Amino acid sequence: MKNIIIGLFVLYSLPGIAQGDFSDSPKLPNKPGAHYIKPLLQVINSGNRDEIKAFIQKNYEPGFRDRHPMVAHVNHLWRMHANEGKLVYQGVRRYKKPSPKNEMVVILKAKRTELWQAITLKVTTKKPYKITRVRLSPARPSVKPEPLTMQQALTELKGYVKRMANRNVFSGSVLLAKGDKVLYKAAYGLASKRFNVPNNVQTKFNMGSMNKMFTATAIMQLVQKGKLSLTDKLSKFADESWLPKKITNKIEIRHLLTHTSGLGSYFNPSFMKNSKNNYRALVDYKPLIKGEKLRFEPGTSWGYSNTGMFMLGVVIEKISGQTYFDYIRQYVYKPAGMVNTDSYEMDQPIPNLAIGYEPNYKNETGWKNNIYQHVLKGGPAGGGFSTVKDLYRFALALTNYKLLSKQMTEQLYTPKPKLNSPRYGYGFSVRGSATERIVGHGGGFLGISANLDIHLAEGYVVAVMSNYGTGARPIERKIQELLKRVKDRQ
């Protein structure tokens, strides 16, 4: 096996390191499945797809292994290496509340992204203890890092973004602001690898699902004007050429806003196999949506739904008499001062627009663009383009109540637990405590990663956009960590 890391798994005779509710120990636990940790990391770090496949065939529980195509399992482990680089073992994390006997959390440091990661490894409860889960997720460091001044944090951020760009982890643009002051902005990488065109802070990047914020804002404007109620049924605005009445009579506007409608996603096999040229106007999507069925009764559960958000665009068109795109331009983009944001058609030569790229092990360049995989034109659920500056302008307009009243704005980014949406408001994700909320949205697809974080209490705005499928994530995470260290100093 190539690239096996000698010393990767040296078990130091150090005591466990504690931080609050957990402690880390380099010593392997006496638990089922612990014997998989070393070979699992070795095969991930090899980056060799054949070796990864052999490991999966030998060690995965057959039911878990056969639930997904082998290529999906292989890609899952291969991408850990492609995205994070060498994963260096730090220890096994033990929480005050013990994890199940057949599950453990392995703490790692990623060489390429310099971030702390965790692999949750789960095995069957009976011998021969086959693997039933391998999940990579962010982890807190074993030791709490030192507090920083803002200037120290900005210096560290500048160096980190540059290193990530030099390692080809990141291609895109970044903006960090506090209130009306921009603290840091930068752009790296190429908007077009074919023509060697560099990114800049005015480059337009695909937002992925971030359009959902704009759609929700537009819906709340119509509510504020008295043209719509949050409890209105979808059947009032969408006839049976979209969905059967037995479905639309159950779904309320608030269900669509919170991903509690029970609808799924129009990114189905029909969409994937048909020409993207077929889908420009909202009405073009009818054949993709018409056959959908409810996954659960509206309001009883939470399930991310592109179709649900898309149908809000249909509602906007029905009420306003405008196209969805014209309404959003007039009532969201224009008052917010967003001059480089729109659902551009990808067969038009839009200036300064980045092409998305994904790593590809099958060709000589190592990359593949996403032109034939994504939508030709974005819509209510996502796929539009923007810049970090425009996202910052949107955040300022929103928090200064230029788009909605204070009451309506609060409704956007207040969780809705009564609707079974405890971490999502109306078109906005919500995290943190009630007094330290961070709201916004992310977006991701092949060759697309973007995120907007609005720190409501402290006034920070963080916008990261990338034309790599995982490019924004490490930058976004590093900024979160640095802002936390600044706060710890105060």
Secondary structure as a PSIPRED ss2 file (coil, helix, strand):
# PSIPRED VFORMAT (PSIPRED V4.0)

   1 M C   1.000  0.000  0.000
   2 K C   1.000  0.000  0.000
   3 N C   1.000  0.000  0.000
   4 I C   1.000  0.000  0.000
   5 I C   1.000  0.000  0.000
   6 I C   1.000  0.000  0.000
   7 G C   1.000  0.000  0.000
   8 L C   1.000  0.000  0.000
   9 F C   1.000  0.000  0.000
  10 V C   1.000  0.000  0.000
  11 L C   1.000  0.000  0.000
  12 Y C   1.000  0.000  0.000
  13 S C   1.000  0.000  0.000
  14 L C   1.000  0.000  0.000
  15 P C   1.000  0.000  0.000
  16 G C   1.000  0.000  0.000
  17 I E   0.000  0.000  1.000
  18 A E   0.000  0.000  1.000
  19 Q E   0.000  0.000  1.000
  20 G C   1.000  0.000  0.000
  21 D C   1.000  0.000  0.000
  22 F E   0.000  0.000  1.000
  23 S E   0.000  0.000  1.000
  24 D E   0.000  0.000  1.000
  25 S E   0.000  0.000  1.000
  26 P C   1.000  0.000  0.000
  27 K C   1.000  0.000  0.000
  28 L C   1.000  0.000  0.000
  29 P C   1.000  0.000  0.000
  30 N C   1.000  0.000  0.000
  31 K C   1.000  0.000  0.000
  32 P C   1.000  0.000  0.000
  33 G C   1.000  0.000  0.000
  34 A H   0.000  1.000  0.000
  35 H H   0.000  1.000  0.000
  36 Y H   0.000  1.000  0.000
  37 I H   0.000  1.000  0.000
  38 K H   0.000  1.000  0.000
  39 P H   0.000  1.000  0.000
  40 L H   0.000  1.000  0.000
  41 L H   0.000  1.000  0.000
  42 Q H   0.000  1.000  0.000
  43 V H   0.000  1.000  0.000
  44 I H   0.000  1.000  0.000
  45 N H   0.000  1.000  0.000
  46 S H   0.000  1.000  0.000
  47 G C   1.000  0.000  0.000
  48 N C   1.000  0.000  0.000
  49 R H   0.000  1.000  0.000
  50 D H   0.000  1.000  0.000
  51 E H   0.000  1.000  0.000
  52 I H   0.000  1.000  0.000
  53 K H   0.000  1.000  0.000
  54 A H   0.000  1.000  0.000
  55 F H   0.000  1.000  0.000
  56 I H   0.000  1.000  0.000
  57 Q H   0.000  1.000  0.000
  58 K H   0.000  1.000  0.000
  59 N H   0.000  1.000  0.000
  60 Y E   0.000  0.000  1.000
  61 E C   1.000  0.000  0.000
  62 P H   0.000  1.000  0.000
  63 G H   0.000  1.000  0.000
  64 F H   0.000  1.000  0.000
  65 R H   0.000  1.000  0.000
  66 D H   0.000  1.000  0.000
  67 R C   1.000  0.000  0.000
  68 H C   1.000  0.000  0.000
  69 P C   1.000  0.000  0.000
  70 M H   0.000  1.000  0.000
  71 V H   0.000  1.000  0.000
  72 A H   0.000  1.000  0.000
  73 H H   0.000  1.000  0.000
  74 V H   0.000  1.000  0.000
  75 N H   0.000  1.000  0.000
  76 H H   0.000  1.000  0.000
  77 L H   0.000  1.000  0.000
  78 W H   0.000  1.000  0.000
  79 R H   0.000  1.000  0.000
  80 M H   0.000  1.000  0.000
  81 H H   0.000  1.000  0.000
  82 A H   0.000  1.000  0.000
  83 N H   0.000  1.000  0.000
  84 E H   0.000  1.000  0.000
  85 G C   1.000  0.000  0.000
  86 K C   1.000  0.000  0.000
  87 L E   0.000  0.000  1.000
  88 V E   0.000  0.000  1.000
  89 Y E   0.000  0.000  1.000
  90 Q E   0.000  0.000  1.000
  91 G E   0.000  0.000  1.000
  92 V E   0.000  0.000  1.000
  93 R E   0.000  0.000  1.000
  94 R E   0.000  0.000  1.000
  95 Y E   0.000  0.000  1.000
  96 K C   1.000  0.000  0.000
  97 K C   1.000  0.000  0.000
  98 P C   1.000  0.000  0.000
  99 S C   1.000  0.000  0.000
 100 P C   1.000  0.000  0.000
 101 K C   1.000  0.000  0.000
 102 N C   1.000  0.000  0.000
 103 E E   0.000  0.000  1.000
 104 M E   0.000  0.000  1.000
 105 V E   0.000  0.000  1.000
 106 V E   0.000  0.000  1.000
 107 I E   0.000  0.000  1.000
 108 L E   0.000  0.000  1.000
 109 K E   0.000  0.000  1.000
 110 A E   0.000  0.000  1.000
 111 K C   1.000  0.000  0.000
 112 R C   1.000  0.000  0.000
 113 T C   1.000  0.000  0.000
 114 E C   1.000  0.000  0.000
 115 L C   1.000  0.000  0.000
 116 W E   0.000  0.000  1.000
 117 Q E   0.000  0.000  1.000
 118 A E   0.000  0.000  1.000
 119 I E   0.000  0.000  1.000
 120 T E   0.000  0.000  1.000
 121 L E   0.000  0.000  1.000
 122 K E   0.000  0.000  1.000
 123 V E   0.000  0.000  1.000
 124 T C   1.000  0.000  0.000
 125 T C   1.000  0.000  0.000
 126 K C   1.000  0.000  0.000
 127 K C   1.000  0.000  0.000
 128 P C   1.000  0.000  0.000
 129 Y C   1.000  0.000  0.000
 130 K C   1.000  0.000  0.000
 131 I E   0.000  0.000  1.000
 132 T E   0.000  0.000  1.000
 133 R E   0.000  0.000  1.000
 134 V E   0.000  0.000  1.000
 135 R E   0.000  0.000  1.000
 136 L E   0.000  0.000  1.000
 137 S E   0.000  0.000  1.000
 138 P E   0.000  0.000  1.000
 139 A C   1.000  0.000  0.000
 140 R C   1.000  0.000  0.000
 141 P C   1.000  0.000  0.000
 142 S C   1.000  0.000  0.000
 143 V C   1.000  0.000  0.000
 144 K C   1.000  0.000  0.000
 145 P C   1.000  0.000  0.000
 146 E C   1.000  0.000  0.000
 147 P C   1.000  0.000  0.000
 148 L C   1.000  0.000  0.000
 149 T C   1.000  0.000  0.000
 150 M H   0.000  1.000  0.000
 151 Q H   0.000  1.000  0.000
 152 Q H   0.000  1.000  0.000
 153 A H   0.000  1.000  0.000
 154 L H   0.000  1.000  0.000
 155 T H   0.000  1.000  0.000
 156 E H   0.000  1.000  0.000
 157 L H   0.000  1.000  0.000
 158 K H   0.000  1.000  0.000
 159 G H   0.000  1.000  0.000
 160 Y H   0.000  1.000  0.000
 161 V H   0.000  1.000  0.000
 162 K H   0.000  1.000  0.000
 163 R H   0.000  1.000  0.000
 164 M H   0.000  1.000  0.000
 165 A H   0.000  1.000  0.000
 166 N H   0.000  1.000  0.000
 167 R C   1.000  0.000  0.000
 168 N C   1.000  0.000  0.000
 169 V C   1.000  0.000  0.000
 170 F C   1.000  0.000  0.000
 171 S C   1.000  0.000  0.000
 172 G E   0.000  0.000  1.000
 173 S E   0.000  0.000  1.000
 174 V E   0.000  0.000  1.000
 175 L E   0.000  0.000  1.000
 176 L E   0.000  0.000  1.000
 177 A E   0.000  0.000  1.000
 178 K E   0.000  0.000  1.000
 179 G C   1.000  0.000  0.000
 180 D C   1.000  0.000  0.000
 181 K E   0.000  0.000  1.000
 182 V E   0.000  0.000  1.000
 183 L E   0.000  0.000  1.000
 184 Y E   0.000  0.000  1.000
 185 K E   0.000  0.000  1.000
 186 A E   0.000  0.000  1.000
 187 A E   0.000  0.000  1.000
 188 Y E   0.000  0.000  1.000
 189 G C   1.000  0.000  0.000
 190 L E   0.000  0.000  1.000
 191 A E   0.000  0.000  1.000
 192 S E   0.000  0.000  1.000
 193 K C   1.000  0.000  0.000
 194 R C   1.000  0.000  0.000
 195 F C   1.000  0.000  0.000
 196 N C   1.000  0.000  0.000
 197 V E   0.000  0.000  1.000
 198 P E   0.000  0.000  1.000
 199 N C   1.000  0.000  0.000
 200 N C   1.000  0.000  0.000
 201 V C   1.000  0.000  0.000
 202 Q C   1.000  0.000  0.000
 203 T C   1.000  0.000  0.000
 204 K E   0.000  0.000  1.000
 205 F E   0.000  0.000  1.000
 206 N E   0.000  0.000  1.000
 207 M C   1.000  0.000  0.000
 208 G H   0.000  1.000  0.000
 209 S H   0.000  1.000  0.000
 210 M H   0.000  1.000  0.000
 211 N H   0.000  1.000  0.000
 212 K H   0.000  1.000  0.000
 213 M H   0.000  1.000  0.000
 214 F H   0.000  1.000  0.000
 215 T H   0.000  1.000  0.000
 216 A H   0.000  1.000  0.000
 217 T H   0.000  1.000  0.000
 218 A H   0.000  1.000  0.000
 219 I H   0.000  1.000  0.000
 220 M H   0.000  1.000  0.000
 221 Q H   0.000  1.000  0.000
 222 L H   0.000  1.000  0.000
 223 V H   0.000  1.000  0.000
 224 Q H   0.000  1.000  0.000
 225 K C   1.000  0.000  0.000
 226 G C   1.000  0.000  0.000
 227 K C   1.000  0.000  0.000
 228 L C   1.000  0.000  0.000
 229 S C   1.000  0.000  0.000
 230 L C   1.000  0.000  0.000
 231 T C   1.000  0.000  0.000
 232 D C   1.000  0.000  0.000
 233 K E   0.000  0.000  1.000
 234 L H   0.000  1.000  0.000
 235 S H   0.000  1.000  0.000
 236 K H   0.000  1.000  0.000
 237 F C   1.000  0.000  0.000
 238 A C   1.000  0.000  0.000
 239 D C   1.000  0.000  0.000
 240 E C   1.000  0.000  0.000
 241 S C   1.000  0.000  0.000
 242 W C   1.000  0.000  0.000
 243 L C   1.000  0.000  0.000
 244 P C   1.000  0.000  0.000
 245 K H   0.000  1.000  0.000
 246 K H   0.000  1.000  0.000
 247 I H   0.000  1.000  0.000
 248 T H   0.000  1.000  0.000
 249 N C   1.000  0.000  0.000
 250 K C   1.000  0.000  0.000
 251 I C   1.000  0.000  0.000
 252 E E   0.000  0.000  1.000
 253 I H   0.000  1.000  0.000
 254 R H   0.000  1.000  0.000
 255 H H   0.000  1.000  0.000
 256 L H   0.000  1.000  0.000
 257 L H   0.000  1.000  0.000
 258 T H   0.000  1.000  0.000
 259 H C   1.000  0.000  0.000
 260 T C   1.000  0.000  0.000
 261 S C   1.000  0.000  0.000
 262 G C   1.000  0.000  0.000
 263 L C   1.000  0.000  0.000
 264 G C   1.000  0.000  0.000
 265 S C   1.000  0.000  0.000
 266 Y C   1.000  0.000  0.000
 267 F C   1.000  0.000  0.000
 268 N C   1.000  0.000  0.000
 269 P H   0.000  1.000  0.000
 270 S H   0.000  1.000  0.000
 271 F H   0.000  1.000  0.000
 272 M H   0.000  1.000  0.000
 273 K H   0.000  1.000  0.000
 274 N C   1.000  0.000  0.000
 275 S C   1.000  0.000  0.000
 276 K H   0.000  1.000  0.000
 277 N H   0.000  1.000  0.000
 278 N H   0.000  1.000  0.000
 279 Y C   1.000  0.000  0.000
 280 R C   1.000  0.000  0.000
 281 A C   1.000  0.000  0.000
 282 L H   0.000  1.000  0.000
 283 V H   0.000  1.000  0.000
 284 D H   0.000  1.000  0.000
 285 Y H   0.000  1.000  0.000
 286 K H   0.000  1.000  0.000
 287 P H   0.000  1.000  0.000
 288 L H   0.000  1.000  0.000
 289 I H   0.000  1.000  0.000
 290 K C   1.000  0.000  0.000
 291 G C   1.000  0.000  0.000
 292 E C   1.000  0.000  0.000
 293 K C   1.000  0.000  0.000
 294 L C   1.000  0.000  0.000
 295 R C   1.000  0.000  0.000
 296 F C   1.000  0.000  0.000
 297 E C   1.000  0.000  0.000
 298 P C   1.000  0.000  0.000
 299 G C   1.000  0.000  0.000
 300 T C   1.000  0.000  0.000
 301 S C   1.000  0.000  0.000
 302 W C   1.000  0.000  0.000
 303 G C   1.000  0.000  0.000
 304 Y C   1.000  0.000  0.000
 305 S C   1.000  0.000  0.000
 306 N H   0.000  1.000  0.000
 307 T H   0.000  1.000  0.000
 308 G H   0.000  1.000  0.000
 309 M H   0.000  1.000  0.000
 310 F H   0.000  1.000  0.000
 311 M H   0.000  1.000  0.000
 312 L H   0.000  1.000  0.000
 313 G H   0.000  1.000  0.000
 314 V H   0.000  1.000  0.000
 315 V H   0.000  1.000  0.000
 316 I H   0.000  1.000  0.000
 317 E H   0.000  1.000  0.000
 318 K H   0.000  1.000  0.000
 319 I H   0.000  1.000  0.000
 320 S H   0.000  1.000  0.000
 321 G C   1.000  0.000  0.000
 322 Q C   1.000  0.000  0.000
 323 T C   1.000  0.000  0.000
 324 Y H   0.000  1.000  0.000
 325 F H   0.000  1.000  0.000
 326 D H   0.000  1.000  0.000
 327 Y H   0.000  1.000  0.000
 328 I H   0.000  1.000  0.000
 329 R H   0.000  1.000  0.000
 330 Q H   0.000  1.000  0.000
 331 Y H   0.000  1.000  0.000
 332 V H   0.000  1.000  0.000
 333 Y H   0.000  1.000  0.000
 334 K H   0.000  1.000  0.000
 335 P H   0.000  1.000  0.000
 336 A H   0.000  1.000  0.000
 337 G C   1.000  0.000  0.000
 338 M C   1.000  0.000  0.000
 339 V C   1.000  0.000  0.000
 340 N C   1.000  0.000  0.000
 341 T C   1.000  0.000  0.000
 342 D E   0.000  0.000  1.000
 343 S C   1.000  0.000  0.000
 344 Y C   1.000  0.000  0.000
 345 E C   1.000  0.000  0.000
 346 M C   1.000  0.000  0.000
 347 D C   1.000  0.000  0.000
 348 Q C   1.000  0.000  0.000
 349 P C   1.000  0.000  0.000
 350 I C   1.000  0.000  0.000
 351 P C   1.000  0.000  0.000
 352 N C   1.000  0.000  0.000
 353 L E   0.000  0.000  1.000
 354 A C   1.000  0.000  0.000
 355 I C   1.000  0.000  0.000
 356 G C   1.000  0.000  0.000
 357 Y E   0.000  0.000  1.000
 358 E E   0.000  0.000  1.000
 359 P E   0.000  0.000  1.000
 360 N C   1.000  0.000  0.000
 361 Y C   1.000  0.000  0.000
 362 K C   1.000  0.000  0.000
 363 N C   1.000  0.000  0.000
 364 E C   1.000  0.000  0.000
 365 T C   1.000  0.000  0.000
 366 G C   1.000  0.000  0.000
 367 W E   0.000  0.000  1.000
 368 K E   0.000  0.000  1.000
 369 N E   0.000  0.000  1.000
 370 N C   1.000  0.000  0.000
 371 I C   1.000  0.000  0.000
 372 Y C   1.000  0.000  0.000
 373 Q C   1.000  0.000  0.000
 374 H C   1.000  0.000  0.000
 375 V C   1.000  0.000  0.000
 376 L C   1.000  0.000  0.000
 377 K C   1.000  0.000  0.000
 378 G C   1.000  0.000  0.000
 379 G E   0.000  0.000  1.000
 380 P C   1.000  0.000  0.000
 381 A C   1.000  0.000  0.000
 382 G E   0.000  0.000  1.000
 383 G C   1.000  0.000  0.000
 384 G C   1.000  0.000  0.000
 385 F E   0.000  0.000  1.000
 386 S E   0.000  0.000  1.000
 387 T C   1.000  0.000  0.000
 388 V H   0.000  1.000  0.000
 389 K H   0.000  1.000  0.000
 390 D H   0.000  1.000  0.000
 391 L H   0.000  1.000  0.000
 392 Y H   0.000  1.000  0.000
 393 R H   0.000  1.000  0.000
 394 F H   0.000  1.000  0.000
 395 A H   0.000  1.000  0.000
 396 L H   0.000  1.000  0.000
 397 A H   0.000  1.000  0.000
 398 L H   0.000  1.000  0.000
 399 T H   0.000  1.000  0.000
 400 N C   1.000  0.000  0.000
 401 Y C   1.000  0.000  0.000
 402 K C   1.000  0.000  0.000
 403 L C   1.000  0.000  0.000
 404 L C   1.000  0.000  0.000
 405 S C   1.000  0.000  0.000
 406 K H   0.000  1.000  0.000
 407 Q H   0.000  1.000  0.000
 408 M H   0.000  1.000  0.000
 409 T H   0.000  1.000  0.000
 410 E H   0.000  1.000  0.000
 411 Q H   0.000  1.000  0.000
 412 L H   0.000  1.000  0.000
 413 Y C   1.000  0.000  0.000
 414 T C   1.000  0.000  0.000
 415 P C   1.000  0.000  0.000
 416 K E   0.000  0.000  1.000
 417 P H   0.000  1.000  0.000
 418 K H   0.000  1.000  0.000
 419 L H   0.000  1.000  0.000
 420 N C   1.000  0.000  0.000
 421 S E   0.000  0.000  1.000
 422 P C   1.000  0.000  0.000
 423 R C   1.000  0.000  0.000
 424 Y E   0.000  0.000  1.000
 425 G C   1.000  0.000  0.000
 426 Y C   1.000  0.000  0.000
 427 G C   1.000  0.000  0.000
 428 F C   1.000  0.000  0.000
 429 S E   0.000  0.000  1.000
 430 V E   0.000  0.000  1.000
 431 R E   0.000  0.000  1.000
 432 G C   1.000  0.000  0.000
 433 S C   1.000  0.000  0.000
 434 A C   1.000  0.000  0.000
 435 T C   1.000  0.000  0.000
 436 E C   1.000  0.000  0.000
 437 R C   1.000  0.000  0.000
 438 I E   0.000  0.000  1.000
 439 V E   0.000  0.000  1.000
 440 G E   0.000  0.000  1.000
 441 H E   0.000  0.000  1.000
 442 G E   0.000  0.000  1.000
 443 G E   0.000  0.000  1.000
 444 G E   0.000  0.000  1.000
 445 F E   0.000  0.000  1.000
 446 L C   1.000  0.000  0.000
 447 G C   1.000  0.000  0.000
 448 I E   0.000  0.000  1.000
 449 S E   0.000  0.000  1.000
 450 A E   0.000  0.000  1.000
 451 N E   0.000  0.000  1.000
 452 L E   0.000  0.000  1.000
 453 D E   0.000  0.000  1.000
 454 I E   0.000  0.000  1.000
 455 H E   0.000  0.000  1.000
 456 L C   1.000  0.000  0.000
 457 A C   1.000  0.000  0.000
 458 E C   1.000  0.000  0.000
 459 G C   1.000  0.000  0.000
 460 Y E   0.000  0.000  1.000
 461 V E   0.000  0.000  1.000
 462 V E   0.000  0.000  1.000
 463 A E   0.000  0.000  1.000
 464 V E   0.000  0.000  1.000
 465 M E   0.000  0.000  1.000
 466 S E   0.000  0.000  1.000
 467 N C   1.000  0.000  0.000
 468 Y E   0.000  0.000  1.000
 469 G C   1.000  0.000  0.000
 470 T C   1.000  0.000  0.000
 471 G C   1.000  0.000  0.000
 472 A H   0.000  1.000  0.000
 473 R H   0.000  1.000  0.000
 474 P H   0.000  1.000  0.000
 475 I H   0.000  1.000  0.000
 476 E H   0.000  1.000  0.000
 477 R H   0.000  1.000  0.000
 478 K H   0.000  1.000  0.000
 479 I H   0.000  1.000  0.000
 480 Q H   0.000  1.000  0.000
 481 E H   0.000  1.000  0.000
 482 L H   0.000  1.000  0.000
 483 L H   0.000  1.000  0.000
 484 K H   0.000  1.000  0.000
 485 R H   0.000  1.000  0.000
 486 V H   0.000  1.000  0.000
 487 K H   0.000  1.000  0.000
 488 D H   0.000  1.000  0.000
 489 R H   0.000  1.000  0.000
 490 Q C   1.000  0.000  0.000
